[in-house]
Amino acid sequence: MSQIDVVMLVEPRSLLLDLAGPAEAFRLANQALQRRGEAPAFRLRFVAAQPSCSSSVGLQLGGLEPLPDTLPPDAWLMLVGCRHAQPGEAPPGSAELADQLRTQNWLHARGQALLSRPAGRLLSICSGALLAARAGLLEGRRCTTHHELLDELRRQAPRSEVVDNRVFVIDGQVACSAGITAGIDLCLHLIAQHCGDAIGAAVAQTMVVYLRRSPQDPELSPLLAHRNHLHPALHRTQDAVCADPARDWSLERMAEVAHVTPRHLNRLFAAHTHTTPLAYLQAIRMERARRAQARGASLQQAALEAGFSSDQQLRRTRRKLELR
């Protein structure tokens, strides 16, 4: 397996997690391969118009490689998101605007050359898709970005098919992911493709990324729904249900995990998630069954894997949810 150059384009105010999350995934993939006595698969490179710049959180990033004149024919060129200007923040000066133009011209030339070769790939995370669109690299492609930027991407790439509510979208050599942490999902998917499922799973386990998402999964999937709260008891219960939805869950058993009474657990779910514990369990089981069928499992196998007593119970639950 040849070593791939993963070339990450860094700009001022780049989102630090867009950089660090994928970079760690590739590093851990190399580490897992080396534990098996195999050569590392990825070489990380960070390139920019200037040798240093400030990240989204103000951390200074230094030692950046100049924009290279050429890229290896099998390189993966990754574009990360940048934070918006803050209220009262000074607009970019002439030097930064010149760097932006130089970067866009470089990206257009190097990106076109890379995509003309069968092994080259273009990857974008979050608003990195807008940078790709401005460089003319998304024309005729299916693509996505952070859900708050979808309309802007449609304006920037009018001849592209912008896909809503997806964690990531892969169209041939171009792969675009949604907001921020979705870049980790994309990289785990690509690592599994290139290095095998065992390496992908090992990286996911090390990063404590449970239930990796696929290109078919919605950005706002049932596994992420009802999680926009800070209540630790609810998160304990939700984590336990997601980790083992096929367990013989009852309201009482879920309450034991939360260390509260069943009645209080119902109140907590109603107040913080606007659903019930058993409805949440049903949604997670339905999602697990959907994933199993997408992998090729029969309806009966998917039902049992997800925690339903039979495929008939799965069908009844599905009909009930569709009627809501």
Beta strands, then each sheet from edge to edge (+ up, - down):
strand 1: 4-9
strand 2: 42-48
strand 3: 53-54
strand 4: 60-61
strand 5: 65-66
strand 6: 76-79
strand 7: 121-125
strand 8: 142-143
strand 9: 161-162
strand 10: 168-171
strand 11: 174-177
sheet 1: 5+ 2+ 1+ 6+ 7+ 11+ 10-
sheet 2: 3+ 4-
sheet 3: 8+ 9+
end
